[in-house]
Amino acid sequence: MKLEGDERMSEALKLDGRREAGERTRQRLLEATAALLAEHGEDGVKLRDITDAASANVAAVSYHFGSKEALCRATCEQAITQLIDDQIEGLRELEEDATLEQIAAAWARPVIRAVSEPRGESRAFMRIVARVVADPPEELRGWMASTIARADAELLQRLRRALPGVSDDELRIRTECAAGITNFIATGNMRCDFGARSGEELENLLVPVIAGALAGGTLAPRPASA
């Protein structure tokens, strides 16, 4: 009986070891794909380049993801999930009486941090991720909507406290406008060159703008007609 138990324990340990090795391979494939996407763009990445960079083989890609295209999608999904998780964590760390600028900073900081990374590769990959967020492929649309909704729910909860009396419909419109700003920053489509600025400098410049979008406001009254 003891021998059978030892054999089962040995098999279980071997299985755990294979799972851990498989997960390490999977993560190496994701990291290699992110680096190559940043360097070469979506159309310039070859499967052999990914497997060589990850010290893996084509069979590992097939096993974990099914295809190179699915691996590229999974790489973007992982980056988007991390971005959303960072937004949620930042918002949850705020005090109950957080100001609108503090809320805007916690929500926008993950994007600002990504585009201000000293390595150009990080910014390039962020642009790819931002394009996926703005216009996800059909197979990712449902996942994208539910993932972004997690951060939106946390943001709305904070905005309700900071802006009492503003309806949820109006808050959602303001949130969409603020999201447009962060996406525009992330895609690198702004005419301003952020490359030489630190994350702190970018935050000082951009957070008041994003907070202003969240704050809304009223139009100045028009002068009376003569």
N, C-alpha and C positions, 0 to 999 in steps of 0.2 A: 504493500500500500504506500509506504514511504517513497519507494522508487517511482511509482506512478505519479505521486504528487510532485516529486522533484522534476520529473520529465515535463509535467504540465507547466510548472513554474518556469522551467528553462524555455519552453516554447513561447510562453507569454512574454518573457523578457526579450526573446529574439524578435517577436512581433512588434513590441514597443520600439525596439531599436530600429527596425525597418521603417516604422511610421515616422520616427524622428528624423531618420536619414532622408525619407521622402519629403518631409516638410522642409528640411534644409535645402534640398534640391529645388523644390518649388519656389522657395523664397529667393534663391540665387537666380533663378530664371526671371522672376519679376524684377529684381534689381538690375540685372543685366539688360533687360528690355527697356526699362526706364532710361538708363544711361544711353543706350543706342538710339532710342526714339529722340532724345534730346539732341544727340549729335548729328543724326542723319535724317530725322523726320519720318513720318509714317511710311512713305514710299521707299525710303532708302535702307530699311532694316531687312536683313536677310536672316533666315532661320539658322543657317550655319554660324553666322556671326554671334547670334544669341547663345547657341549651345557652346560655342568655343569660349565666350566670355564667362559663362556660368559653369564651366567645367562639367557639362552635362551632355546628353546625347539626344538625338531626335526622338527616340522612344520615350524619353522623360517628358518632352513637350506633349506628345500624343497622350500619354497616360494622365498627366495632370491637367491639361487644358484642351486637348483635342486638335488644335491647329495653331499656327502662328498668329492668325487673326484673333482667335479667342484669347491667346496669351497677351496680345497687345491690349485688348479690351479689359482683361483682368488687371493689367498693370495700371491702366487709367482708373479703373474701379477702386483699386487699393488706394491710390493717391487721393481720389475724391472722398473716400470713406475717412481717411486720416484727416483731411481738411475739415470735413464736417464734424468729426469727433473733437478736433481742436477748437472749433468754434463753440461747440456745446460746452466743453470743459471750461473755456474762458468765460462764457456767460454765467455758468453755475458758480464760478469762484467770486463773482461780484457780490458786494453788499446789497442788502435789500433796498437801500436808498441810493443806488448807483445813479449817477447823472447820465444824461443822454450821450455825452462825449465818452464816458467810460463804457457805456453799452456799445457804442459804435466801434470803439477801439478793440474791445474783446471780440467782437464779431468779425471785424476786418483784419485784425492782426495776423491770422494765419496766411491770408493772401498776401499781405504786405511783406511778411517775413519771407515768403516763397519767392517773390519777385525781387527782393533785395539781397538774396543769397549772393555771396561773392563769386560763386562759380556760374559762369554763363550757362552751363548745362542745366542747372536747376531752373533758371528762367525759361529756357527753351522748352523744357518738359512741361512747365506750368502753362505755357501757351497752348500746348496740345491738349492738356487737361481742360483748360478753359473753353476750348472749342467744343470738346465733348459735352461739357456742361451746357453750353449755349445751344447746341444742336446735336443732341444724342442720337445715335443710330436707333432704328426702330426697336431692336431687341433690348435696348437699354432704357427706353423711355419710362417704363413703369418703375423700374428700379431707381432711376434717377429722381423721379418725382417723389417717391417715398423716402429716399435718402435725404434730399434737400428739405423735405417737410419736417424732418427731425430737428434741424437747426432753426427752421422758421418758427416752429412751435415754441422753442426756447426763447427766441428773440421776441416773439409777440408777447410772451409772458412778462418779459422785462419791460417792453415798451408800454404795456398797459399800466404798469406802476409809475413809469416816468412821465407818461402822457395821459393822465386820467381824463376821461371825457371824450377822447378821440375814439371813434368807432373802429371795430376790427377791420371793416372793409377799407377804411381810409389808411389804417396802419399797414395793411397788406399792400396797398398801392405804393405807399412810401417805401416799404421794404423792397418791393420790386425795383423801384427807382434806384435805391441804394445798391441793390445787387447788380444792376446794370453798370454802376460805376466800378464796383470791384471786378466785374468780369472784363470791363474795358481795360482796366489796369493789367489784369492777368494776361490778356491776349497780346499785350504789347502794341496795341493799335493807337495808343495815345501819341500825340505829336511831341509831347515832352519826353526828354531822355532821362530816365530814372537810373540808368546804369551806374552813375558815379555817386549816387546818394546812398547813405546808410539806411538800415531799417528804421532807426529812430528818426532820422530826418524825414523819411517818407511818411512815417506815422504822424509826425507833427504837421505835415502838409495836407495829408489826405483825410485824417480822422475828422477834422472840423467840417470838411465838405460832405462826408458821409453822414455825419451827425445832422448837418443842415437838411439833407434829403429826408432823413427820418423825422426831423422836427416839422417839416412842411412849412406852412406860413400862409399869409394872405397877400394878395397883390396890393400894391400901393394904390390909393384912390386916384382915378384919372382926373385931370383938371376939368373944371366945368367948361362947357362950350361957351364961346363968346356969343 
